[in-house]
């Protein structure tokens, strides 16, 4: 079954129906609001997160068992309509999620919002005010400092954070590698110029699209022939805290040996 369908009903239609069923004061929040805004990084589930003030009507709960009800204090200026569905605006959504999500998910969503230009870096300066005094605020403020809009996918974010934790933070994100004539050989998701190393985050699309695979292999050959080491990491690699930084350090050590006379 299509991931966007549940019981044969499109996902967005189910969200709209749930918001409508719970009354005019209800709104999509947290992961559901992020989903409506097109933000990546939260685990995909069938649950629909709504904020509903006051007592919740039993008929509505019975009709929508997949709904998780929250009672958040949301001023009207923090609400917008997305495809006709009332939801928290991007900044409020990021603030609420940063208090509840784990570090990797929170930073991934922040990166996604910046990369898609739903928010600007200066907009994030308002998040500490929105979360002040709330549970999880200390950790959430630290996530803001790790956000980087150059990351183009949650996989890239997770790989970067593993490198940071392993004390081999990338020097550059989206590193452009050019030859002596200025011809673009390729762009690396993560880069270490001093050691001529780039790392690629290989998502599912890389393997599902034959044309993309062939183009990717040609690009890798150009980079290798130009003296660059190309590392490739998948989602499963990010689940092991030590694997990605260890691999980067090994590549750095090999690059250092090659430079010795």
C-alpha positions in Angstrom: 0.0 0.0 0.0 1.2 3.5 -0.7 2.8 5.1 2.4 0.6 8.1 1.9 -2.6 6.0 2.2 -4.2 4.6 5.3 -7.4 2.5 4.9 -7.4 3.7 1.3 -7.7 7.4 2.4 -4.9 9.8 1.4 -2.8 10.9 4.4 -3.5 14.6 4.1 -7.3 14.0 3.8 -7.2 12.0 7.1 -5.3 14.9 8.8 -7.9 17.4 7.5 -10.7 15.2 8.7 -9.2 14.8 12.1 -8.7 18.5 12.6 -12.2 19.2 11.5 -13.7 16.5 13.8 -12.0 17.8 16.9 -13.5 21.3 16.5 -12.6 24.7 15.3 -10.0 25.3 18.0 -7.9 22.1 17.1 -4.7 22.3 15.1 -2.1 20.0 13.8 1.1 20.1 15.9 4.5 18.5 16.4 5.4 15.8 13.8 2.1 16.2 12.0 2.6 20.0 11.6 6.2 19.2 10.4 4.8 16.7 7.9 2.3 19.3 6.5 5.2 21.9 6.1 7.2 19.3 4.2 9.9 19.0 6.9 12.0 15.9 7.0 13.7 14.2 9.9 10.9 12.8 12.1 10.1 9.1 12.1 7.1 8.5 9.9 4.1 6.9 11.7 0.3 6.7 11.2 -0.3 8.9 14.2 -1.8 12.3 13.9 -0.8 14.9 16.5 -3.4 17.6 17.3 -3.7 20.2 20.0 -7.2 20.5 21.3 -8.0 22.8 24.2 -10.4 21.7 26.9 -12.3 18.3 27.1 -12.0 16.0 24.1 -15.3 14.8 22.6 -15.5 11.0 22.8 -17.2 10.5 19.4 -14.3 12.3 17.8 -11.8 10.1 19.6 -13.7 7.0 18.6 -13.7 8.0 14.9 -10.0 8.8 14.9 -8.1 6.3 17.1 -4.9 7.3 15.4 -5.0 10.8 16.8 -2.8 11.8 19.7 -4.3 14.7 21.6 -2.1 17.4 23.2 -3.2 20.4 25.1 -0.7 23.1 24.1 -1.2 26.8 24.7 -0.9 28.2 21.1 -1.7 31.9 20.5 -3.5 32.6 17.2 -0.4 34.2 15.7 1.4 30.9 15.9 -1.1 29.2 13.6 -1.3 29.1 9.8 -3.2 27.2 7.2 -1.4 24.6 5.1 -3.6 23.3 2.3 -6.6 24.5 4.3 -5.5 22.6 7.5 -4.8 24.6 10.6 -1.3 23.9 11.9 1.4 25.6 14.0 3.7 27.8 11.9 7.2 26.5 11.1 9.0 28.3 13.9 6.5 27.2 16.6 6.6 23.7 15.1 10.4 23.6 15.4 10.2 24.9 19.0 7.7 22.3 20.1 9.5 19.4 18.4 12.9 20.4 19.8 11.6 19.9 23.3 10.3 16.4 22.6 12.5 14.9 19.9 15.9 13.2 20.3 18.9 15.2 19.2 19.3 13.5 15.8 15.7 14.0 14.9 15.5 17.6 16.2 18.6 18.7 14.4 17.5 17.0 11.2 14.2 18.9 11.3 16.0 22.1 11.9 18.3 21.5 9.0 15.4 20.6 6.8 13.6 23.8 7.7 16.7 25.9 6.9 17.5 24.0 3.7 14.0 24.4 2.4 14.0 28.1 3.4 10.9 27.8 5.5 12.8 29.7 8.1 16.0 31.7 8.1 18.9 31.3 10.6 17.9 34.6 12.3 14.4 33.2 12.8 15.8 30.5 15.1 16.9 33.2 17.5 13.2 33.4 18.6 13.1 29.7 19.6 14.7 30.1 23.0 12.0 32.6 24.0 9.3 30.1 22.9 10.8 27.3 24.9 11.9 29.2 28.0 10.9 27.5 31.2 9.5 24.4 29.4 10.8 20.8 30.1 13.6 20.0 27.7 14.6 23.6 27.0 18.3 23.2 27.9 18.8 20.3 25.4 16.7 22.1 22.8 18.9 25.2 22.9 21.9 23.1 22.2 20.2 21.6 19.2 19.9 25.1 17.7 23.6 25.5 17.7 24.1 22.4 15.7 21.6 23.2 12.9 23.0 23.7 9.4 20.9 24.4 6.4 23.4 23.0 3.9 22.4 19.5 4.9 20.1 18.2 2.2 18.7 15.2 4.0 18.3 13.7 7.5 20.9 11.1 6.5 23.4 13.8 5.9 22.6 15.4 9.2 23.0 12.1 11.1 26.3 11.4 9.4 27.6 14.9 10.3 26.5 14.5 13.9 28.3 11.2 14.2 31.5 12.8 12.8 31.1 15.7 15.3 30.7 13.2 18.2 33.6 11.2 17.0 35.9 14.3 16.9 36.3 14.4 13.2 33.8 17.1 12.2 33.6 17.9 8.5 35.4 21.0 7.5 32.9 21.8 4.7 29.4 20.7 3.8 28.5 20.4 0.1 32.1 20.7 -0.9 32.7 21.5 -4.6 35.7 19.7 -6.1 37.0 21.2 -9.3 40.0 20.4 -11.5 42.7 22.8 -12.6 40.5 24.2 -15.3 37.7 24.9 -12.9 35.5 22.0 -14.2 33.2 20.7 -11.5 34.1 17.1 -10.8 31.6 16.6 -8.1 30.1 17.8 -4.8 30.6 16.0 -1.6 28.0 16.0 1.2 30.8 16.2 3.8 34.3 17.3 3.1 37.8 17.4 4.6 39.9 19.5 2.3 43.2 19.0 4.0 43.0 15.2 3.6 41.2 15.4 0.2 38.3 13.3 1.6 34.6 13.6 0.9 31.8 11.5 2.3 28.5 10.8 0.6 25.3 10.0 2.4 23.6 7.3 0.2 19.9 7.4 0.6 17.4 5.0 -0.8 16.9 7.0 -4.0 20.6 6.4 -4.9 19.9 2.7 -5.2 16.4 2.7 -6.5 17.2 4.9 -9.6 19.5 3.2 -12.1 20.2 6.5 -13.9 21.2 8.1 -10.6 23.5 5.1 -9.8 25.3 5.3 -13.1 25.8 9.1 -12.8 27.0 8.7 -9.3 29.6 6.1 -10.2 30.9 8.3 -13.0 31.2 11.2 -10.6 33.0 9.0 -8.1 35.5 7.8 -10.7 36.3 11.5 -11.6 36.9 12.3 -8.0 39.1 9.3 -7.3 41.2 9.9 -10.4 41.7 13.5 -9.2 43.2 12.2 -6.0 40.2 12.3 -3.6 39.1 9.6 -1.3 35.3 9.0 -1.5 33.5 7.4 1.5 29.9 6.3 1.3 27.6 5.9 4.3 24.1 4.6 4.6 21.3 5.0 7.2 22.3 1.8 8.9 25.9 3.1 9.3 24.6 6.0 11.4 23.0 3.6 13.9 26.5 2.7 15.0 28.1 5.6 16.9 31.7 4.6 16.2 31.6 3.4 12.6 31.5 6.7 10.6 34.1 8.6 12.6 36.4 5.5 12.7 36.1 5.2 8.9 36.9 8.9 8.4 40.0 8.6 10.7 41.2 5.6 8.8 40.9 7.5 5.6 42.8 10.5 7.1 45.6 8.2 8.3 45.9 6.7 4.8 46.0 10.2 3.2 48.7 11.2 5.6 50.8 8.1 4.7 50.5 8.9 1.0 51.8 12.4 1.5 55.0 11.2 3.2 58.1 11.2 1.0 
